[in-house]
């Protein structure tokens, strides 16, 4: 299982639009048949910091996600609303 | 849902013992009735970096985890095998 911990920083003026776009991207991604889990979270100690925690059972499942219509449409929109784009940490699940 | 992304750095000489202790802690934690998910992962780009991603439905469920026998026994052991202890990022799940 490939596990992605992706973080973004969002300025207050972009917050409403970002939440709208990212909520839709998270819902559609979580609903993908090959998705092992997709969680959109907000840091408790900093409301401008968000993360999305993704679980992809196989490299193919992640690739299919990246090729999906909702990703191609919403991901660039979401990135434009962040300060420095997305910072990814990619890991392998041990347990 | 409270989501915890906790990271640790482990030196090569402590690796085998750390993996043994942390694998047991992860398995027992994931099996707790109130646990919403517990994932122990290793960074793909740095084998000395690990994270455990925890999902706790309520503050009580996390408190019960911290009071469990396996946590009280294994968590301090695990910490002793890391370089700087555990770095926690606590978040709220939005989606």
N, CA and C atoms of all chains as a GROMACS GRO file, in nm:
protein
  570
    1UNK      N    1   0.086  -0.122   0.000
    1UNK     CA    2   0.000   0.000   0.000
    1UNK      C    3   0.088   0.125   0.000
    2UNK      N    4   0.058   0.211  -0.099
    2UNK     CA    5   0.131   0.339  -0.103
    2UNK      C    6   0.050   0.440  -0.024
    3UNK      N    7   0.116   0.512   0.066
    3UNK     CA    8   0.046   0.609   0.150
    3UNK      C    9   0.105   0.748   0.124
    4UNK      N   10   0.018   0.842   0.091
    4UNK     CA   11   0.064   0.978   0.060
    4UNK      C   12   0.011   1.073   0.166
    5UNK      N   13   0.104   1.151   0.224
    5UNK     CA   14   0.064   1.256   0.318
    5UNK      C   15   0.100   1.387   0.249
    6UNK      N   16  -0.002   1.456   0.198
    6UNK     CA   17   0.021   1.577   0.118
    6UNK      C   18  -0.030   1.698   0.196
    7UNK      N   19   0.052   1.801   0.205
    7UNK     CA   20   0.013   1.919   0.283
    7UNK      C   21   0.008   2.043   0.196
    8UNK      N   22  -0.080   2.137   0.234
    8UNK     CA   23  -0.091   2.265   0.164
    8UNK      C   24  -0.114   2.375   0.266
    9UNK      N   25  -0.075   2.498   0.229
    9UNK     CA   26  -0.101   2.616   0.312
    9UNK      C   27  -0.194   2.708   0.232
   10UNK      N   28  -0.301   2.753   0.294
   10UNK     CA   29  -0.402   2.832   0.224
   10UNK      C   30  -0.424   2.965   0.298
   11UNK      N   31  -0.416   3.076   0.223
   11UNK     CA   32  -0.441   3.207   0.284
   11UNK      C   33  -0.590   3.224   0.312
   12UNK      N   34  -0.622   3.306   0.411
   12UNK     CA   35  -0.762   3.327   0.449
   12UNK      C   36  -0.849   3.369   0.330
   13UNK      N   37  -0.795   3.456   0.244
   13UNK     CA   38  -0.879   3.508   0.133
   13UNK      C   39  -0.918   3.399   0.032
   14UNK      N   40  -0.842   3.288   0.031
   14UNK     CA   41  -0.876   3.179  -0.063
   14UNK      C   42  -0.952   3.065   0.004
   15UNK      N   43  -0.978   3.079   0.135
   15UNK     CA   44  -1.027   2.966   0.214
   15UNK      C   45  -1.159   2.909   0.164
   16UNK      N   46  -1.258   2.991   0.143
   16UNK     CA   47  -1.391   2.939   0.105
   16UNK      C   48  -1.385   2.861  -0.025
   17UNK      N   49  -1.319   2.920  -0.125
   17UNK     CA   50  -1.310   2.852  -0.255
   17UNK      C   51  -1.228   2.724  -0.244
   18UNK      N   52  -1.120   2.730  -0.166
   18UNK     CA   53  -1.036   2.611  -0.149
   18UNK      C   54  -1.116   2.498  -0.084
   19UNK      N   55  -1.190   2.528   0.022
   19UNK     CA   56  -1.267   2.426   0.091
   19UNK      C   57  -1.370   2.362  -0.002
   20UNK      N   58  -1.429   2.447  -0.088
   20UNK     CA   59  -1.531   2.396  -0.183
   20UNK      C   60  -1.465   2.298  -0.282
   21UNK      N   61  -1.356   2.341  -0.343
   21UNK     CA   62  -1.288   2.259  -0.444
   21UNK      C   63  -1.229   2.132  -0.381
   22UNK      N   64  -1.163   2.148  -0.266
   22UNK     CA   65  -1.095   2.032  -0.205
   22UNK      C   66  -1.193   1.932  -0.147
   23UNK      N   67  -1.306   1.980  -0.098
   23UNK     CA   68  -1.409   1.888  -0.046
   23UNK      C   69  -1.462   1.800  -0.159
   24UNK      N   70  -1.484   1.863  -0.277
   24UNK     CA   71  -1.533   1.783  -0.390
   24UNK      C   72  -1.427   1.684  -0.438
   25UNK      N   73  -1.302   1.730  -0.446
   25UNK     CA   74  -1.194   1.640  -0.489
   25UNK      C   75  -1.179   1.522  -0.392
   26UNK      N   76  -1.189   1.552  -0.263
   26UNK     CA   77  -1.174   1.446  -0.162
   26UNK      C   78  -1.288   1.344  -0.172
   27UNK      N   79  -1.409   1.395  -0.186
   27UNK     CA   80  -1.526   1.304  -0.194
   27UNK      C   81  -1.516   1.214  -0.316
   28UNK      N   82  -1.485   1.275  -0.433
   28UNK     CA   83  -1.478   1.196  -0.556
   28UNK      C   84  -1.361   1.096  -0.550
   29UNK      N   85  -1.250   1.138  -0.492
   29UNK     CA   86  -1.133   1.048  -0.484
   29UNK      C   87  -1.163   0.932  -0.391
   30UNK      N   88  -1.224   0.961  -0.276
   30UNK     CA   89  -1.255   0.855  -0.180
   30UNK      C   90  -1.350   0.753  -0.241
   31UNK      N   91  -1.431   0.798  -0.338
   31UNK     CA   92  -1.532   0.709  -0.398
   31UNK      C   93  -1.473   0.624  -0.512
   32UNK      N   94  -1.350   0.652  -0.551
   32UNK     CA   95  -1.289   0.571  -0.658
   32UNK      C   96  -1.281   0.425  -0.615
   33UNK      N   97  -1.317   0.332  -0.706
   33UNK     CA   98  -1.321   0.191  -0.666
   33UNK      C   99  -1.187   0.137  -0.615
   34UNK      N  100  -1.076   0.192  -0.665
   34UNK     CA  101  -0.945   0.138  -0.625
   34UNK      C  102  -0.881   0.217  -0.511
   35UNK      N  103  -0.956   0.309  -0.451
   35UNK     CA  104  -0.897   0.392  -0.346
   35UNK      C  105  -0.904   0.319  -0.210
   36UNK      N  106  -0.789   0.311  -0.141
   36UNK     CA  107  -0.786   0.245  -0.011
   36UNK      C  108  -0.822   0.337   0.103
   37UNK      N  109  -0.843   0.464   0.075
   37UNK     CA  110  -0.881   0.562   0.178
   37UNK      C  111  -0.830   0.698   0.135
   38UNK      N  112  -0.912   0.802   0.156
   38UNK     CA  113  -0.875   0.939   0.119
   38UNK      C  114  -0.934   1.031   0.226
   39UNK      N  115  -0.847   1.097   0.300
   39UNK     CA  116  -0.892   1.175   0.416
   39UNK      C  117  -0.841   1.318   0.404
   40UNK      N  118  -0.931   1.413   0.410
   40UNK     CA  119  -0.897   1.556   0.400
   40UNK      C  120  -0.909   1.613   0.540
   41UNK      N  121  -0.796   1.666   0.593
   41UNK     CA  122  -0.794   1.710   0.733
   41UNK      C  123  -0.737   1.851   0.746
   42UNK      N  124  -0.774   1.917   0.856
   42UNK     CA  125  -0.726   2.052   0.887
   42UNK      C  126  -0.651   2.047   1.019
   43UNK      N  127  -0.533   2.108   1.022
   43UNK     CA  128  -0.453   2.105   1.144
   43UNK      C  129  -0.525   2.174   1.258
   44UNK      N  130  -0.521   2.114   1.373
   44UNK     CA  131  -0.592   2.170   1.490
   44UNK      C  132  -0.524   2.298   1.538
   45UNK      N  133  -0.391   2.307   1.519
   45UNK     CA  134  -0.319   2.424   1.573
   45UNK      C  135  -0.293   2.532   1.469
   46UNK      N  136  -0.340   2.512   1.343
   46UNK     CA  137  -0.318   2.614   1.240
   46UNK      C  138  -0.423   2.599   1.130
   47UNK      N  139  -0.527   2.683   1.131
   47UNK     CA  140  -0.642   2.662   1.040
   47UNK      C  141  -0.605   2.687   0.893
   48UNK      N  142  -0.487   2.740   0.866
   48UNK     CA  143  -0.444   2.762   0.727
   48UNK      C  144  -0.368   2.641   0.670
   49UNK      N  145  -0.346   2.540   0.755
   49UNK     CA  146  -0.270   2.423   0.712
   49UNK      C  147  -0.365   2.304   0.697
   50UNK      N  148  -0.357   2.237   0.580
   50UNK     CA  149  -0.442   2.122   0.553
   50UNK      C  150  -0.354   2.006   0.505
   51UNK      N  151  -0.410   1.886   0.517
   51UNK     CA  152  -0.342   1.769   0.460
   51UNK      C  153  -0.446   1.678   0.396
   52UNK      N  154  -0.401   1.604   0.296
   52UNK     CA  155  -0.487   1.495   0.248
   52UNK      C  156  -0.402   1.369   0.251
   53UNK      N  157  -0.461   1.268   0.318
   53UNK     CA  158  -0.393   1.142   0.347
   53UNK      C  159  -0.455   1.036   0.258
   54UNK      N  160  -0.374   0.981   0.168
   54UNK     CA  161  -0.427   0.894   0.064
   54UNK      C  162  -0.367   0.754   0.075
   55UNK      N  163  -0.449   0.654   0.053
   55UNK     CA  164  -0.406   0.514   0.059
   55UNK      C  165  -0.434   0.451  -0.077
   56UNK      N  166  -0.325   0.409  -0.148
   56UNK     CA  167  -0.340   0.348  -0.281
   56UNK      C  168  -0.283   0.206  -0.277
   57UNK      N  169  -0.372   0.106  -0.293
   57UNK     CA  170  -0.328  -0.034  -0.280
   57UNK      C  171  -0.218  -0.073  -0.378
   58UNK      N  172  -0.223  -0.015  -0.502
   58UNK     CA  173  -0.122  -0.051  -0.604
   58UNK      C  174  -0.080   0.075  -0.679
   59UNK      N  175   0.038   0.072  -0.744
   59UNK     CA  176   0.079   0.187  -0.827
   59UNK      C  177  -0.030   0.220  -0.932
   60UNK      N  178  -0.094   0.114  -0.986
   60UNK     CA  179  -0.198   0.136  -1.088
   60UNK      C  180  -0.315   0.216  -1.032
   61UNK      N  181  -0.349   0.188  -0.906
   61UNK     CA  182  -0.466   0.257  -0.848
   61UNK      C  183  -0.437   0.406  -0.834
   62UNK      N  184  -0.312   0.438  -0.800
   62UNK     CA  185  -0.276   0.580  -0.788
   62UNK      C  186  -0.273   0.646  -0.926
   63UNK      N  187  -0.219   0.571  -1.023
   63UNK     CA  188  -0.214   0.624  -1.161
   63UNK      C  189  -0.355   0.650  -1.215
   64UNK      N  190  -0.446   0.556  -1.187
   64UNK     CA  191  -0.586   0.573  -1.233
   64UNK      C  192  -0.646   0.698  -1.170
   65UNK      N  193  -0.610   0.724  -1.044
   65UNK     CA  194  -0.658   0.845  -0.975
   65UNK      C  195  -0.609   0.971  -1.047
   66UNK      N  196  -0.479   0.969  -1.081
   66UNK     CA  197  -0.420   1.087  -1.145
   66UNK      C  198  -0.477   1.111  -1.286
   67UNK      N  199  -0.529   1.003  -1.346
   67UNK     CA  200  -0.587   1.015  -1.481
   67UNK      C  201  -0.737   1.042  -1.476
   68UNK      N  202  -0.796   1.044  -1.358
   68UNK     CA  203  -0.943   1.062  -1.348
   68UNK      C  204  -0.982   1.204  -1.387
   69UNK      N  205  -1.107   1.218  -1.434
   69UNK     CA  206  -1.156   1.348  -1.478
   69UNK      C  207  -1.159   1.447  -1.362
   70UNK      N  208  -1.206   1.400  -1.246
   70UNK     CA  209  -1.218   1.492  -1.132
   70UNK      C  210  -1.080   1.540  -1.087
   71UNK      N  211  -0.976   1.450  -1.094
   71UNK     CA  212  -0.842   1.494  -1.053
   71UNK      C  213  -0.788   1.598  -1.151
   72UNK      N  214  -0.802   1.566  -1.280
   72UNK     CA  215  -0.749   1.657  -1.384
   72UNK      C  216  -0.816   1.794  -1.379
   73UNK      N  217  -0.943   1.795  -1.338
   73UNK     CA  218  -1.017   1.921  -1.333
   73UNK      C  219  -0.992   1.996  -1.203
   74UNK      N  220  -1.001   1.927  -1.091
   74UNK     CA  221  -1.002   1.993  -0.960
   74UNK      C  222  -0.863   2.016  -0.900
   75UNK      N  223  -0.769   1.924  -0.927
   75UNK     CA  224  -0.637   1.936  -0.863
   75UNK      C  225  -0.566   2.066  -0.902
   76UNK      N  226  -0.560   2.102  -1.033
   76UNK     CA  227  -0.495   2.229  -1.068
   76UNK      C  228  -0.565   2.351  -1.006
   77UNK      N  229  -0.699   2.347  -1.005
   77UNK     CA  230  -0.778   2.456  -0.943
   77UNK      C  231  -0.738   2.469  -0.795
   78UNK      N  232  -0.731   2.353  -0.725
   78UNK     CA  233  -0.696   2.354  -0.583
   78UNK      C  234  -0.555   2.408  -0.563
   79UNK      N  235  -0.461   2.365  -0.645
   79UNK     CA  236  -0.321   2.411  -0.632
   79UNK      C  237  -0.312   2.563  -0.646
   80UNK      N  238  -0.388   2.620  -0.738
   80UNK     CA  239  -0.386   2.766  -0.760
   80UNK      C  240  -0.431   2.843  -0.637
   81UNK      N  241  -0.507   2.775  -0.549
   81UNK     CA  242  -0.561   2.842  -0.430
   81UNK      C  243  -0.468   2.826  -0.308
   82UNK      N  244  -0.357   2.755  -0.328
   82UNK     CA  245  -0.264   2.736  -0.216
   82UNK      C  246  -0.145   2.830  -0.231
   83UNK      N  247  -0.065   2.842  -0.124
   83UNK     CA  248   0.050   2.934  -0.130
   83UNK      C  249   0.168   2.875  -0.205
   84UNK      N  250   0.206   2.750  -0.169
   84UNK     CA  251   0.326   2.694  -0.236
   84UNK      C  252   0.296   2.561  -0.305
   85UNK      N  253   0.168   2.539  -0.343
   85UNK     CA  254   0.137   2.411  -0.406
   85UNK      C  255   0.138   2.301  -0.301
   86UNK      N  256   0.145   2.174  -0.347
   86UNK     CA  257   0.131   2.059  -0.258
   86UNK      C  258   0.269   2.001  -0.224
   87UNK      N  259   0.292   1.976  -0.094
   87UNK     CA  260   0.415   1.911  -0.050
   87UNK      C  261   0.382   1.765  -0.017
   88UNK      N  262   0.439   1.672  -0.094
   88UNK     CA  263   0.407   1.530  -0.079
   88UNK      C  264   0.509   1.454   0.006
   89UNK      N  265   0.461   1.367   0.094
   89UNK     CA  266   0.548   1.267   0.157
   89UNK      C  267   0.491   1.131   0.118
   90UNK      N  268   0.568   1.050   0.047
   90UNK     CA  269   0.520   0.920   0.001
   90UNK      C  270   0.584   0.810   0.087
   91UNK      N  271   0.501   0.718   0.135
   91UNK     CA  272   0.548   0.611   0.224
   91UNK      C  273   0.490   0.477   0.182
   92UNK      N  274   0.551   0.369   0.240
   92UNK     CA  275   0.500   0.233   0.222
   92UNK      C  276   0.438   0.190   0.354
   93UNK      N  277   0.321   0.122   0.344
   93UNK     CA  278   0.259   0.078   0.469
   93UNK      C  279   0.325  -0.049   0.518
   94UNK      N  280   0.363  -0.054   0.648
   94UNK     CA  281   0.423  -0.173   0.709
   94UNK      C  282   0.319  -0.251   0.789
   95UNK      N  283   0.236  -0.177   0.859
   95UNK     CA  284   0.125  -0.240   0.935
   95UNK      C  285   0.001  -0.155   0.910
   96UNK      N  286  -1.362   1.337   1.388
   96UNK     CA  287  -1.249   1.241   1.393
   96UNK      C  288  -1.118   1.317   1.411
   97UNK      N  289  -1.046   1.272   1.515
   97UNK     CA  290  -0.912   1.331   1.537
   97UNK      C  291  -0.811   1.246   1.458
   98UNK      N  292  -0.725   1.312   1.380
   98UNK     CA  293  -0.627   1.241   1.298
   98UNK      C  294  -0.487   1.284   1.342
   99UNK      N  295  -0.405   1.187   1.376
   99UNK     CA  296  -0.269   1.217   1.422
   99UNK      C  297  -0.168   1.163   1.320
  100UNK      N  298  -0.079   1.253   1.277
  100UNK     CA  299   0.031   1.211   1.189
  100UNK      C  300   0.157   1.229   1.273
  101UNK      N  301   0.212   1.116   1.320
  101UNK     CA  302   0.327   1.120   1.411
  101UNK      C  303   0.450   1.065   1.339
  102UNK      N  304   0.560   1.136   1.346
  102UNK     CA  305   0.681   1.093   1.276
  102UNK      C  306   0.796   1.068   1.374
  103UNK      N  307   0.883   0.977   1.335
  103UNK     CA  308   1.003   0.946   1.414
  103UNK      C  309   1.120   0.922   1.319
  104UNK      N  310   1.240   0.944   1.372
  104UNK     CA  311   1.363   0.914   1.297
  104UNK      C  312   1.438   0.807   1.375
  105UNK      N  313   1.480   0.700   1.307
  105UNK     CA  314   1.544   0.587   1.374
  105UNK      C  315   1.680   0.558   1.309
  106UNK      N  316   1.784   0.551   1.394
  106UNK     CA  317   1.916   0.518   1.344
  106UNK      C  318   1.924   0.371   1.303
  107UNK      N  319   2.012   0.339   1.208
  107UNK     CA  320   2.024   0.201   1.159
  107UNK      C  321   2.046   0.102   1.273
  108UNK      N  322   2.128   0.139   1.371
  108UNK     CA  323   2.163   0.041   1.476
  108UNK      C  324   2.041   0.004   1.564
  109UNK      N  325   1.937   0.089   1.563
  109UNK     CA  326   1.817   0.059   1.643
  109UNK      C  327   1.704   0.000   1.561
  110UNK      N  328   1.727  -0.014   1.429
  110UNK     CA  329   1.619  -0.045   1.335
  110UNK      C  330   1.545  -0.176   1.368
  111UNK      N  331   1.617  -0.284   1.387
  111UNK     CA  332   1.550  -0.414   1.407
  111UNK      C  333   1.461  -0.412   1.532
  112UNK      N  334   1.515  -0.360   1.641
  112UNK     CA  335   1.438  -0.357   1.765
  112UNK      C  336   1.318  -0.262   1.751
  113UNK      N  337   1.342  -0.147   1.686
  113UNK     CA  338   1.233  -0.051   1.665
  113UNK      C  339   1.120  -0.114   1.584
  114UNK      N  340   1.153  -0.182   1.475
  114UNK     CA  341   1.050  -0.243   1.389
  114UNK      C  342   0.970  -0.347   1.468
  115UNK      N  343   1.041  -0.420   1.554
  115UNK     CA  344   0.971  -0.523   1.634
  115UNK      C  345   0.871  -0.457   1.731
  116UNK      N  346   0.918  -0.358   1.805
  116UNK     CA  347   0.833  -0.292   1.905
  116UNK      C  348   0.719  -0.217   1.837
  117UNK      N  349   0.750  -0.144   1.730
  117UNK     CA  350   0.649  -0.059   1.666
  117UNK      C  351   0.546  -0.141   1.591
  118UNK      N  352   0.587  -0.253   1.535
  118UNK     CA  353   0.491  -0.342   1.467
  118UNK      C  354   0.390  -0.396   1.567
  119UNK      N  355   0.438  -0.434   1.686
  119UNK     CA  356   0.345  -0.484   1.788
  119UNK      C  357   0.252  -0.373   1.836
  120UNK      N  358   0.308  -0.256   1.860
  120UNK     CA  359   0.224  -0.143   1.906
  120UNK      C  360   0.118  -0.109   1.801
  121UNK      N  361   0.158  -0.109   1.673
  121UNK     CA  362   0.064  -0.076   1.565
  121UNK      C  363  -0.048  -0.180   1.556
  122UNK      N  364  -0.010  -0.307   1.564
  122UNK     CA  365  -0.112  -0.414   1.552
  122UNK      C  366  -0.211  -0.407   1.669
  123UNK      N  367  -0.158  -0.392   1.791
  123UNK     CA  368  -0.248  -0.387   1.907
  123UNK      C  369  -0.336  -0.262   1.904
  124UNK      N  370  -0.279  -0.149   1.861
  124UNK     CA  371  -0.356  -0.024   1.855
  124UNK      C  372  -0.467  -0.035   1.751
  125UNK      N  373  -0.432  -0.088   1.634
  125UNK     CA  374  -0.531  -0.100   1.526
  125UNK      C  375  -0.646  -0.191   1.570
  126UNK      N  376  -0.617  -0.283   1.660
  126UNK     CA  377  -0.721  -0.380   1.704
  126UNK      C  378  -0.809  -0.323   1.816
  127UNK      N  379  -0.776  -0.206   1.868
  127UNK     CA  380  -0.860  -0.149   1.974
  127UNK      C  381  -1.000  -0.122   1.919
  128UNK      N  382  -1.105  -0.156   1.999
  128UNK     CA  383  -1.242  -0.142   1.946
  128UNK      C  384  -1.278  -0.001   1.903
  129UNK      N  385  -1.219   0.100   1.967
  129UNK     CA  386  -1.257   0.239   1.935
  129UNK      C  387  -1.162   0.305   1.835
  130UNK      N  388  -1.070   0.226   1.777
  130UNK     CA  389  -0.973   0.286   1.684
  130UNK      C  390  -1.034   0.297   1.544
  131UNK      N  391  -1.024   0.417   1.484
  131UNK     CA  392  -1.078   0.437   1.350
  131UNK      C  393  -0.979   0.402   1.240
  132UNK      N  394  -0.858   0.366   1.278
  132UNK     CA  395  -0.754   0.328   1.181
  132UNK      C  396  -0.619   0.362   1.240
  133UNK      N  397  -0.522   0.272   1.219
  133UNK     CA  398  -0.386   0.295   1.272
  133UNK      C  399  -0.289   0.236   1.169
  134UNK      N  400  -0.209   0.322   1.107
  134UNK     CA  401  -0.125   0.279   0.995
  134UNK      C  402   0.021   0.315   1.025
  135UNK      N  403   0.106   0.217   1.020
  135UNK     CA  404   0.250   0.237   1.045
  135UNK      C  405   0.319   0.232   0.910
  136UNK      N  406   0.386   0.342   0.872
  136UNK     CA  407   0.442   0.352   0.737
  136UNK      C  408   0.589   0.394   0.741
  137UNK      N  409   0.661   0.361   0.634
  137UNK     CA  410   0.803   0.400   0.619
  137UNK      C  411   0.817   0.485   0.496
  138UNK      N  412   0.886   0.596   0.508
  138UNK     CA  413   0.903   0.686   0.395
  138UNK      C  414   0.976   0.616   0.281
  139UNK      N  415   0.927   0.638   0.161
  139UNK     CA  416   0.986   0.572   0.044
  139UNK      C  417   1.125   0.630   0.013
  140UNK      N  418   1.144   0.759   0.046
  140UNK     CA  419   1.271   0.824   0.008
  140UNK      C  420   1.372   0.831   0.123
  141UNK      N  421   1.336   0.774   0.242
  141UNK     CA  422   1.430   0.778   0.355
  141UNK      C  423   1.394   0.665   0.452
  142UNK      N  424   1.470   0.555   0.449
  142UNK     CA  425   1.430   0.437   0.527
  142UNK      C  426   1.444   0.457   0.679
  143UNK      N  427   1.504   0.566   0.720
  143UNK     CA  428   1.516   0.596   0.865
  143UNK      C  429   1.398   0.677   0.918
  144UNK      N  430   1.309   0.717   0.827
  144UNK     CA  431   1.195   0.799   0.867
  144UNK      C  432   1.067   0.716   0.863
  145UNK      N  433   0.991   0.720   0.973
  145UNK     CA  434   0.866   0.645   0.983
  145UNK      C  435   0.754   0.739   1.029
  146UNK      N  436   0.631   0.696   1.001
  146UNK     CA  437   0.516   0.771   1.054
  146UNK      C  438   0.412   0.672   1.101
  147UNK      N  439   0.331   0.713   1.198
  147UNK     CA  440   0.212   0.635   1.228
  147UNK      C  441   0.095   0.732   1.222
  148UNK      N  442  -0.005   0.689   1.141
  148UNK     CA  443  -0.120   0.771   1.108
  148UNK      C  444  -0.239   0.712   1.182
  149UNK      N  445  -0.296   0.791   1.273
  149UNK     CA  446  -0.395   0.738   1.366
  149UNK      C  447  -0.528   0.812   1.348
  150UNK      N  448  -0.637   0.737   1.353
  150UNK     CA  449  -0.771   0.796   1.339
  150UNK      C  450  -0.850   0.762   1.466
  151UNK      N  451  -0.886   0.867   1.542
  151UNK     CA  452  -0.960   0.848   1.667
  151UNK      C  453  -1.096   0.918   1.658
  152UNK      N  454  -1.204   0.839   1.656
  152UNK     CA  455  -1.339   0.896   1.636
  152UNK      C  456  -1.377   1.001   1.741
  153UNK      N  457  -1.332   0.980   1.868
  153UNK     CA  458  -1.367   1.076   1.975
  153UNK      C  459  -1.245   1.098   2.064
  154UNK      N  460  -1.243   1.211   2.139
  154UNK     CA  461  -1.134   1.232   2.235
  154UNK      C  462  -1.121   1.114   2.333
  155UNK      N  463  -1.237   1.055   2.371
  155UNK     CA  464  -1.233   0.941   2.465
  155UNK      C  465  -1.161   0.821   2.406
  156UNK      N  466  -1.180   0.802   2.275
  156UNK     CA  467  -1.115   0.684   2.212
  156UNK      C  468  -0.962   0.699   2.213
  157UNK      N  469  -0.918   0.823   2.194
  157UNK     CA  470  -0.772   0.845   2.197
  157UNK      C  471  -0.720   0.830   2.340
  158UNK      N  472  -0.798   0.883   2.436
  158UNK     CA  473  -0.758   0.871   2.577
  158UNK      C  474  -0.751   0.724   2.620
  159UNK      N  475  -0.849   0.645   2.574
  159UNK     CA  476  -0.849   0.501   2.608
  159UNK      C  477  -0.723   0.434   2.551
  160UNK      N  478  -0.683   0.478   2.432
  160UNK     CA  479  -0.560   0.425   2.368
  160UNK      C  480  -0.439   0.455   2.456
  161UNK      N  481  -0.430   0.581   2.501
  161UNK     CA  482  -0.315   0.623   2.581
  161UNK      C  483  -0.312   0.553   2.717
  162UNK      N  484  -0.426   0.507   2.765
  162UNK     CA  485  -0.434   0.435   2.893
  162UNK      C  486  -0.422   0.284   2.876
  163UNK      N  487  -0.412   0.237   2.753
  163UNK     CA  488  -0.407   0.091   2.731
  163UNK      C  489  -0.273   0.034   2.779
  164UNK      N  490  -0.275  -0.094   2.814
  164UNK     CA  491  -0.154  -0.160   2.866
  164UNK      C  492  -0.044  -0.163   2.759
  165UNK      N  493  -0.087  -0.193   2.634
  165UNK     CA  494   0.016  -0.204   2.529
  165UNK      C  495   0.080  -0.069   2.501
  166UNK      N  496   0.000   0.040   2.509
  166UNK     CA  497   0.059   0.172   2.485
  166UNK      C  498   0.158   0.207   2.597
  167UNK      N  499   0.113   0.185   2.721
  167UNK     CA  500   0.198   0.221   2.836
  167UNK      C  501   0.328   0.141   2.837
  168UNK      N  502   0.321   0.019   2.785
  168UNK     CA  503   0.440  -0.068   2.784
  168UNK      C  504   0.530  -0.039   2.664
  169UNK      N  505   0.470  -0.031   2.546
  169UNK     CA  506   0.548  -0.028   2.421
  169UNK      C  507   0.588   0.114   2.377
  170UNK      N  508   0.504   0.214   2.404
  170UNK     CA  509   0.533   0.349   2.354
  170UNK      C  510   0.664   0.403   2.410
  171UNK      N  511   0.688   0.394   2.544
  171UNK     CA  512   0.817   0.442   2.596
  171UNK      C  513   0.936   0.366   2.537
  172UNK      N  514   0.921   0.235   2.523
  172UNK     CA  515   1.027   0.152   2.462
  172UNK      C  516   1.058   0.202   2.321
  173UNK      N  517   0.951   0.226   2.243
  173UNK     CA  518   0.967   0.273   2.105
  173UNK      C  519   1.036   0.409   2.103
  174UNK      N  520   0.993   0.499   2.191
  174UNK     CA  521   1.053   0.633   2.195
  174UNK      C  522   1.204   0.627   2.221
  175UNK      N  523   1.243   0.538   2.311
  175UNK     CA  524   1.386   0.525   2.345
  175UNK      C  525   1.471   0.483   2.225
  176UNK      N  526   1.404   0.423   2.125
  176UNK     CA  527   1.478   0.373   2.009
  176UNK      C  528   1.482   0.476   1.896
  177UNK      N  529   1.419   0.593   1.919
  177UNK     CA  530   1.419   0.697   1.815
  177UNK      C  531   1.523   0.804   1.849
  178UNK      N  532   1.550   0.892   1.751
  178UNK     CA  533   1.650   0.996   1.776
  178UNK      C  534   1.596   1.112   1.857
  179UNK      N  535   1.479   1.166   1.815
  179UNK     CA  536   1.428   1.285   1.886
  179UNK      C  537   1.287   1.261   1.941
  180UNK      N  538   1.250   1.136   1.964
  180UNK     CA  539   1.114   1.111   2.013
  180UNK      C  540   1.015   1.129   1.899
  181UNK      N  541   0.887   1.146   1.934
  181UNK     CA  542   0.779   1.150   1.837
  181UNK      C  543   0.738   1.295   1.810
  182UNK      N  544   0.727   1.331   1.682
  182UNK     CA  545   0.678   1.465   1.644
  182UNK      C  546   0.533   1.447   1.596
  183UNK      N  547   0.437   1.508   1.667
  183UNK     CA  548   0.294   1.491   1.639
  183UNK      C  549   0.237   1.608   1.558
  184UNK      N  550   0.154   1.576   1.459
  184UNK     CA  551   0.069   1.677   1.395
  184UNK      C  552  -0.074   1.630   1.417
  185UNK      N  553  -0.154   1.709   1.486
  185UNK     CA  554  -0.292   1.670   1.518
  185UNK      C  555  -0.388   1.750   1.429
  186UNK      N  556  -0.481   1.681   1.366
  186UNK     CA  557  -0.574   1.746   1.273
  186UNK      C  558  -0.717   1.697   1.297
  187UNK      N  559  -0.814   1.773   1.236
  187UNK     CA  560  -0.955   1.734   1.238
  187UNK      C  561  -0.991   1.686   1.097
  188UNK      N  562  -1.068   1.578   1.090
  188UNK     CA  563  -1.106   1.531   0.957
  188UNK      C  564  -1.221   1.613   0.903
  189UNK      N  565  -1.210   1.663   0.778
  189UNK     CA  566  -1.318   1.739   0.714
  189UNK      C  567  -1.397   1.650   0.618
  190UNK      N  568  -1.323   1.565   0.546
  190UNK     CA  569  -1.389   1.468   0.455
  190UNK      C  570  -1.318   1.335   0.474
   0.00000   0.00000   0.00000
